[in-house]
Amino acid sequence: MEASGDGESEPGLLAEGATEIVPFKGVEIRKVFHESEWWFSIVDVVSALTGTTNASRMWSDIKRHMVEKEGFSELYDEIVLLKMLSADGKLRPTDAANPETLFRIIQSIRSPRAEPFKRWLARVGYERIKEVQDPEIAIKRAVMEFQLQGRTQEWIEQRVRSILVGKELTSEWKKRGVDESHEFALLTHILSTRTFGIGVSEHKQVKRLERSHNLRNHMTDLELLFTMLGEKSTKEIAQTMDAQGYGENKEAARAGGDIAGTARRSLERETGRRVVSDSNFLPKRQKGEIT
């Protein structure tokens, strides 16, 4: 079985491990994209709602109270340790919770600042639900973000097409019995290797990206074009052979990736230039910081 490398299982807008910082009432709340939803740093939320200078200690007291006094025995099962950037600039495991669990935790925090946070958290969850139900909303938001980042209209149009093509393929995989949680990443790795000669992780290294970055948001027009060719070919082949399960869809991914890879190599021979580029859209101040 092929190694999954750093495969992006969902060719959408956010990569597993993507991070953001959201200001709330003067406190920066860290969040990480994990398993298709945002997970929030619990100590940051505690700090925002209480104003304490020792949020870690208070969170420990809250956990103990919830389990021992409130009978919330499943609390520890709902909390995930995710790496987030700490004050010393290093990524450290941090207690994180999704919006549903955060709502429950907030019930145990007596603070007048809790109600505004609940409304804000509910809005975050609602916007995510709307995007799942209507992907066009997520695409419109992405277009606006790309425009604010100064991307060209041509690149944005290509990126949007690549999102649609990628979602068509993942939808096809779902219908054909491919396991979304693990096998999507394996098939994506196969497609990348056959198309570009390197996996997703190596491609990110060429572009000096971190693991949390979404590779496709940093691809050139040509890289996006060949990615789409591999994915579109894979979908057509899977449908033609009526591929079922991971094994048969793996063969379709190999064949589809080979079509894109052959086209890439032909172009490289004609132009004398590699398609895989080290260019990215990172802010200039970060480029020297990433290795």
C-alpha positions as CSV (number, residue, x, y, z in Angstrom):
1,M,0.0,0.0,0.0
2,E,1.3,3.4,-0.9
3,A,2.2,5.7,1.9
4,S,-0.2,8.6,2.4
5,G,2.6,11.2,2.8
6,D,1.0,14.5,3.7
7,G,-2.0,13.9,1.4
8,E,-4.8,16.5,1.4
9,S,-7.8,14.2,1.5
10,E,-10.3,17.0,0.7
11,P,-9.3,19.3,-2.2
12,G,-11.3,22.1,-0.7
13,L,-10.3,25.5,0.8
14,L,-8.9,24.4,4.2
15,A,-6.2,21.8,4.9
16,E,-6.2,19.6,7.9
17,G,-4.2,21.5,10.6
18,A,-4.9,24.9,9.2
19,T,-4.8,27.5,11.9
20,E,-6.3,31.0,12.5
21,I,-6.4,33.5,15.3
22,V,-9.7,35.2,16.1
23,P,-9.8,38.3,18.4
24,F,-12.6,38.4,21.0
25,K,-12.9,41.0,23.6
26,G,-9.2,41.8,23.5
27,V,-8.1,38.1,23.7
28,E,-6.7,36.1,20.8
29,I,-8.5,32.8,20.4
30,R,-6.6,30.1,18.5
31,K,-8.4,27.6,16.4
32,V,-7.4,24.7,14.2
33,F,-9.2,23.0,11.3
34,H,-9.5,19.4,12.3
35,E,-11.7,16.7,10.8
36,S,-13.7,19.2,8.7
37,E,-14.5,21.7,11.4
38,W,-12.9,24.3,13.6
39,W,-11.6,23.3,17.1
40,F,-10.9,26.1,19.6
41,S,-8.2,26.5,22.2
42,I,-10.1,26.0,25.5
43,V,-7.6,28.0,27.6
44,D,-8.0,30.9,25.3
45,V,-11.8,30.8,25.6
46,V,-11.5,30.6,29.4
47,S,-9.2,33.6,29.4
48,A,-11.6,35.6,27.1
49,L,-14.6,34.8,29.3
50,T,-13.1,35.3,32.8
51,G,-10.2,37.7,32.3
52,T,-8.0,35.5,34.4
53,T,-4.2,35.7,34.2
54,N,-3.9,31.9,34.8
55,A,-6.3,30.3,32.3
56,S,-4.5,27.0,32.4
57,R,-5.1,26.6,36.2
58,M,-8.7,27.7,35.9
59,W,-9.3,25.3,33.1
60,S,-8.0,22.5,35.2
61,D,-10.4,23.5,38.0
62,I,-13.3,23.7,35.6
63,K,-12.5,20.2,34.2
64,R,-12.4,18.7,37.6
65,H,-15.7,20.4,38.6
66,M,-17.5,19.3,35.5
67,V,-16.4,15.6,36.0
68,E,-16.8,15.4,39.8
69,K,-19.7,17.7,40.5
70,E,-21.7,17.9,37.3
71,G,-21.3,14.3,36.2
72,F,-19.9,15.1,32.8
73,S,-17.9,11.9,32.7
74,E,-17.4,11.9,28.9
75,L,-15.7,15.3,28.9
76,Y,-12.2,14.0,28.3
77,D,-13.5,12.0,25.3
78,E,-14.7,15.2,23.7
79,I,-11.4,17.1,24.1
80,V,-8.6,16.7,21.5
81,L,-5.0,17.7,21.9
82,L,-4.0,19.7,18.8
83,K,-0.8,21.6,18.1
84,M,-1.1,25.4,18.3
85,L,1.4,28.2,18.3
86,S,2.3,29.1,21.8
87,A,3.6,32.4,23.3
88,D,7.2,31.1,22.8
89,G,6.6,30.7,19.1
90,K,6.6,26.9,19.2
91,L,3.8,24.5,18.3
92,R,2.6,22.8,21.5
93,P,-0.3,20.3,22.2
94,T,-3.3,22.3,23.4
95,D,-6.7,21.2,24.7
96,A,-9.2,21.9,22.0
97,A,-12.9,21.5,21.6
98,N,-15.4,21.9,18.7
99,P,-18.3,24.3,19.0
100,E,-20.7,21.8,20.5
101,T,-18.4,20.8,23.3
102,L,-17.4,24.4,23.9
103,F,-21.1,25.3,24.5
104,R,-21.2,22.7,27.2
105,I,-18.0,23.9,28.8
106,I,-19.2,27.5,28.8
107,Q,-22.3,26.5,30.8
108,S,-19.9,25.8,33.6
109,I,-18.2,29.2,33.4
110,R,-20.1,31.8,35.4
111,S,-19.3,35.1,33.6
112,P,-21.3,37.9,32.1
113,R,-19.0,37.7,29.1
114,A,-20.3,34.2,28.2
115,E,-23.5,35.2,26.4
116,P,-21.8,37.3,23.7
117,F,-19.3,34.5,23.1
118,K,-22.1,32.0,22.8
119,R,-23.7,34.1,20.1
120,W,-20.4,34.4,18.3
121,L,-19.7,30.7,18.5
122,A,-23.2,29.9,17.3
123,R,-22.6,32.1,14.3
124,V,-19.3,30.3,13.5
125,G,-21.1,26.9,13.6
126,Y,-24.0,28.2,11.6
127,E,-21.8,29.6,8.8
128,R,-20.0,26.2,8.6
129,I,-23.3,24.3,8.4
130,K,-24.4,26.7,5.6
131,E,-21.2,26.0,3.7
132,V,-21.6,22.2,4.0
133,Q,-25.2,22.5,2.7
134,D,-24.4,25.0,-0.1
135,P,-20.7,24.8,-1.2
136,E,-21.3,27.9,-3.4
137,I,-21.2,29.9,-0.2
138,A,-17.7,28.6,0.7
139,I,-16.6,29.3,-2.9
140,K,-17.8,32.9,-2.8
141,R,-16.1,33.5,0.5
142,A,-12.9,32.0,-0.9
143,V,-13.1,34.3,-4.0
144,M,-13.4,37.3,-1.7
145,E,-10.4,36.2,0.4
146,F,-8.3,35.5,-2.7
147,Q,-9.2,39.0,-4.0
148,L,-8.1,40.6,-0.7
149,Q,-4.8,38.7,-1.0
150,G,-4.2,40.3,-4.4
151,R,-4.5,37.2,-6.5
152,T,-5.2,37.8,-10.2
153,Q,-8.6,37.2,-11.6
154,E,-7.2,34.5,-14.0
155,W,-5.7,32.6,-11.1
156,I,-8.9,32.9,-9.0
157,E,-11.0,31.5,-11.9
158,Q,-8.6,28.6,-12.3
159,R,-8.6,27.9,-8.5
160,V,-12.4,27.9,-8.4
161,R,-12.5,25.4,-11.3
162,S,-10.0,23.2,-9.5
163,I,-12.2,23.3,-6.4
164,L,-15.2,22.1,-8.4
165,V,-13.3,19.4,-10.2
166,G,-11.8,18.2,-6.9
167,K,-15.2,18.0,-5.3
168,E,-16.6,16.1,-8.2
169,L,-13.9,13.5,-7.7
170,T,-14.3,13.2,-4.0
171,S,-18.1,12.9,-4.4
172,E,-17.4,10.1,-6.9
173,W,-15.1,8.3,-4.4
174,K,-17.8,8.5,-1.7
175,K,-20.3,6.9,-4.0
176,R,-17.8,4.1,-4.9
177,G,-17.2,3.1,-1.3
178,V,-13.9,4.9,-0.6
179,D,-13.2,5.7,3.1
180,E,-13.1,9.4,3.4
181,S,-11.2,9.5,6.7
182,H,-8.1,7.6,5.4
183,E,-8.3,6.4,1.8
184,F,-9.0,9.8,0.3
185,A,-5.5,10.9,1.5
186,L,-3.9,7.7,0.0
187,L,-5.6,8.3,-3.4
188,T,-4.7,12.0,-3.4
189,H,-1.1,11.0,-2.7
190,I,-1.1,8.5,-5.7
191,L,-2.6,11.2,-8.0
192,S,0.0,13.8,-6.9
193,T,2.9,11.3,-7.4
194,R,1.7,10.2,-10.8
195,T,1.0,13.7,-12.0
196,F,4.0,15.6,-10.6
197,G,6.5,12.9,-9.7
198,I,6.3,13.9,-6.1
199,G,3.8,13.6,-3.3
200,V,1.9,16.4,-1.6
201,S,4.4,16.6,1.3
202,E,7.4,17.0,-1.1
203,H,5.5,19.5,-3.2
204,K,4.9,21.6,-0.1
205,Q,8.6,21.4,0.7
206,V,9.5,22.7,-2.8
207,K,7.2,25.6,-2.2
208,R,8.6,26.2,1.3
209,L,5.1,25.6,2.9
210,E,4.3,24.4,6.3
211,R,2.2,21.2,6.8
212,S,-0.9,23.3,7.7
213,H,-0.9,25.2,4.4
214,N,-3.3,24.2,1.7
215,L,-1.0,23.3,-1.2
216,R,-3.6,24.1,-3.9
217,N,-3.9,27.7,-2.6
218,H,-0.2,28.1,-3.5
219,M,-0.2,26.4,-6.9
220,T,0.6,28.1,-10.2
221,D,-1.9,28.1,-13.1
222,L,-0.1,25.2,-14.7
223,E,0.1,23.2,-11.5
224,L,-3.7,23.7,-11.0
225,L,-4.3,22.7,-14.6
226,F,-2.4,19.4,-14.4
227,T,-4.0,18.7,-11.0
228,M,-7.4,19.1,-12.6
229,L,-6.5,16.9,-15.6
230,G,-5.4,14.1,-13.3
231,E,-8.6,14.4,-11.2
232,K,-11.0,14.7,-14.2
233,S,-9.3,11.7,-15.9
234,T,-9.5,9.6,-12.7
235,K,-13.2,10.3,-12.4
236,E,-13.9,9.3,-16.0
237,I,-11.8,6.2,-15.7
238,A,-13.5,5.2,-12.4
239,Q,-16.9,5.6,-14.0
240,T,-16.0,3.7,-17.1
241,M,-14.6,0.7,-15.2
242,D,-17.2,1.0,-12.5
243,A,-14.5,1.0,-9.8
244,Q,-15.7,-0.1,-6.4
245,G,-13.8,0.2,-3.1
246,Y,-10.3,1.4,-2.5
247,G,-8.4,-1.2,-4.6
248,E,-10.2,-0.5,-7.9
249,N,-10.2,3.3,-7.3
250,K,-6.5,3.1,-6.7
251,E,-6.0,1.7,-10.2
252,A,-8.2,4.4,-11.6
253,A,-6.2,7.1,-9.7
254,R,-2.9,5.6,-11.1
255,A,-4.3,5.7,-14.6
256,G,-5.7,9.2,-14.3
257,G,-2.5,10.5,-12.7
258,D,-0.4,8.9,-15.5
259,I,-2.4,10.7,-18.1
260,A,-1.7,14.0,-16.4
261,G,1.9,13.0,-15.8
262,T,2.5,12.2,-19.4
263,A,1.1,15.5,-20.5
264,R,3.3,17.3,-17.9
265,R,6.4,15.6,-19.1
266,S,5.6,16.5,-22.8
267,L,5.2,20.1,-21.9
268,E,8.5,20.1,-19.9
269,R,10.3,18.6,-22.9
270,E,9.0,21.3,-25.2
271,T,9.6,24.3,-22.9
272,G,12.7,23.1,-21.0
273,R,11.1,24.2,-17.8
274,R,9.7,22.2,-14.9
275,V,6.0,22.5,-14.2
276,V,6.4,22.1,-10.4
277,S,7.3,25.6,-9.2
278,D,8.8,26.8,-5.9
279,S,6.6,29.9,-6.1
280,N,4.0,30.5,-3.4
281,F,1.7,33.2,-2.1
282,L,3.1,33.5,1.3
283,P,3.6,37.1,2.7
284,K,7.1,38.2,1.8
285,R,8.0,38.6,5.5
286,Q,7.4,34.9,6.0
287,K,9.3,33.5,3.1
288,G,12.7,33.6,4.8
289,E,11.3,32.0,7.9
290,I,10.0,28.8,6.4
291,T,12.4,26.0,5.6
